Amino acid sequence: MRLAISHETLYRYDSPVRHSTQYLRLTPHNGRGQHILNWQLDLPASARCSTDSYGNILHVLTLDYPHQEIRIRAHGVVETDNIDSDDDNLPPLFFLRQTALTTPDAALSTFAEDFRRAEPSRAQLAALMAAIRERMPFLPGETQSHTPAAQAFAKGAGVCQDHTHVFLACSRQLGIPARYVSGYVYSPGHADNHVSSHAWAEAWVDGAWFSFDVANGTPANDHHLKLAIGMDYLDACPIRGVRFGGGGENLSAQARVWLQDQ
């Protein structure tokens, strides 16, 4: 499938920012079930490119002059296939560690234990995915990017990053390595094809990484485009930054994914 993506983020500040640094994980890897036909970042200044500890492509954008606006746009065309990956920059057992965003409380731990099996399997995790989706309907506005899994689970609602954090919390408690994935998803029939950045999980089972998109109740497929992986949202989010000055902040972001004619 050939997907076209346009993702624009605009920060505006009440007063001039003296200095800002943005960490951008907005460039997908070539391979891993996806072939990059073209990809470009439009930035207000040049950025330093490197690879982070998870193997993600990382751009560091530093603005060391006064500014009241930052506009960041990523766009390109990618051919996608099955994106379950077999990369091993880090050993799978590394992804057993809980984080502040995935540590389960008593209620979430009890929920997870219902899915404990003698031998981990994809069917076990598919059942977990379905149960989370039933327990937590997709409902924007109930949580924020820094909402922990236990809190989102208690609310009984959330968005894709909450579903993913809950899945990670449960999988890791069950002794199954699992990691966060950020990216995009093409949603046929979605109004104007406007969607937000997406998130799903990958779990190490049967000797390989397999994907679980809890929000959509499916494995990742050729509708998905993978950007980055990490322990949780904070490791893999497309944009994360720090600034000095600026006062209040207004953020607007839009990601559009559509099917391009072959």
N, C-alpha and C positions, 0 to 999 in steps of 0.2 A: 504494500500500500504506500502511495506517495502522499505525504502530509506536508502542508505548508503551515508555518507557525509565525505569528507575530506577537511579541510580548513586550509591552511598554510599561515602565514604572516611572512615575513622576513624584519627586519630593519637592514641596514648597515650604519655606520657613518664614516665620514672622519677622525675623531680623537676620542680618548676615551671619552665616556660619563662618567661623575663622578657619577651621580645618575639618576635613571629613575623610574617612577611609571606608570604602565599600568593598566587601568580599563577594565576588560574583561567581556563582556556580551556574552559569547560564549557557555553557557550551557542551553539547553532548559529545560522547565518544563516538568515533567511527568504529563500526564492528558491533559485537554483542547483539546481533540481530537488527542493527540499524546502520544504514549507509548514508552518510552525510553528502548530499549533492551540492549544497552550498549553505554557509552559515556565517552570520556577521553580527558583531556587536557595534552599535552606534553609541558612543560615549562622549562626554564633554571634554575628555582628555585621554591621553594614552594610558594604558593599564599594563601592569607587569603580569605576565602569564607564567604559571607554574603548575605543578601537580601536588595536591594535598596528600595527607597520610592515607586516605582511603582510595587514592587513585583517581579522584575527580579532577577535571580541568578547572583551575582556579585563576581568576583574574583579580588583581588588587588595584582598585581605582583610588588614587589619592588626589584630593584637591586641597592645596595648601595656600589658597588665596580666598578672599571673602566671596561668598556666593549665597544666594537665596533660593536656588533651584538646582536640582539634579535630575536630568532626564536620561534614562537608560532604556535602550531598545535592543532586543535580541530577535533575529528573524532569519528564516532560512527554509530549506526544503530537505526532507529526509525520507528515504525509503525504509519502511519498517517491515519486520517479520516477527517471529517469536523472539521476545527479548529476555527470556530466562537466561541468566548469565552463569558462566563457569569461571569468572575471574577470581583470583585468590591473592590479592595484594596483602590481605591479612588472613590468618587462619580462622576458620569458621568459629572456633571456640571463643575468639575475641568478642563475638557478638552475643555472648551469653550475659554480659554485664548489663545490669539495669542502670538507668540514668535518673536524674531528677524528674524527667518528663515521663518515664515509664515505670517507676517503682510502684508496685501494686499495694493497695491497702487491704484490709481484711476482706471486704466485700468482693473486690476484684480477684483476690487470691482464691476465695471460695468458688467463684465463677470459673476460674481457670482449672481448678482441680477436677471439675466435672469432665474435662477432656483429657485427663491423664490416661495413657495407655502403656502397656508393657513395652511395645515397640512403636516409636514414632512413625507416622505415615502421612502421606499427602491427604488421604481421606480424613484423618483426624483433624488436620489443619483446615481442610475445607469445611468440616462441620463447625469448627471454632469460628471461622469467618462468617458462616451463615448465622450463627447464634449472636455474634456481635452486631451484625447488620440488623437483625430482628430486635435486639435489645436497645440499639442506638440508632434510630432513624436519622437520616441526613437532614439537618436543620441548621442553616447558617444563622449566625448571630448569637448563638448560645455560648460560644467559647472563643478564646483568642489563641494566637500562635503559641503562647507560653502556658496554656492550660495543661496541667498534668493529666495523665491517663485516668488516674483514680477519680479525679474531679469530674472529668467528662463522662466517665462511666456512671457516676452517681447522678448526674444530670439526666442521663438516659437519652442524650442527643448530642450531635456534633457534626463535624465535617470530615473530609477525608483524612486530614492529619490526626484528628482525634481517633478515628477508627483504626488508623495505622498504629498509633501509640498504644492503644488497648491491645491490639493483636500482638505487638512486640512484648508488652508486659506479660501477657499470658504465655506466649511461646517460650520466653526466657525462663519463666517460672517452671515450665514443664521440662526444662533442660534442652530446649531446641533453639539453636542459634538463629537469630532473626535480626534483620536490619531494615532501616528506613530508606525509601526510595522517593526522590522528587522527580517530577517531570511534567508531561502534558498528556492529555488524552483527547482523542477525537470522539465527539459525541454526536452521531447522526441524529437529526431531528431536533437537536437543541436549538432554541430560538436564536437565530442569527449566527449559530455556531460559536457564540461567545462563551468561553469557559474560563475558569480560574486555573492556575497552576495546580497540578494534581499530585497526589501522594499515594503510595501503596507500600506493601511489605514484601520482602524476600525472606524465606526461611530455608535453612539447611536441613534437608531430609532426603533419605535414600541416596546419600552421597553426592548431592548437587543442590544448587540454589533454585528454588521454585518461587514464583510470584503469587501474591494474594492481594487483589484489589478489593478490599472490604466494602468500600463505598458503592462499587458496582457489582459486587458479588461474583467476580470472575477472576481467573488468572489474567495477568497482563498479556496482551496479544498485539496484533499489528496496528491497533488503534492507539497504542501507548508509545510515547517517546521518553526515554530515560535520560535524565540529566546527571544526577548525583546520588550517592549512597552515604549512609552514616549511622550512628547509633540512634539518632532521633532527628527531629526537625532542625535543631540548631546546627547540626553537622552538615545537613544536606540542603538547607533552604536556598533558593536561587539568589537571594540578596540578603546580606547581613552587614551592618555597619556601625560605626561610632562617629561622633562629631563633637566639636567644641563650639558652643554658642548656637544661635539660631532661634532660641525660644521655642514656641509651639511649632508643631509639624503637621502638615497636611499631606497625606499619601493617597495617590490614586494609581491603580494598576489594572491592566486589562490584558488578558491572553486570549488570542484567537487561534483556533486550529481548524483547518479545513482541508478537504480532499482535493488535491490538485490533479488535473487531467494528465494522464500518462503521455 
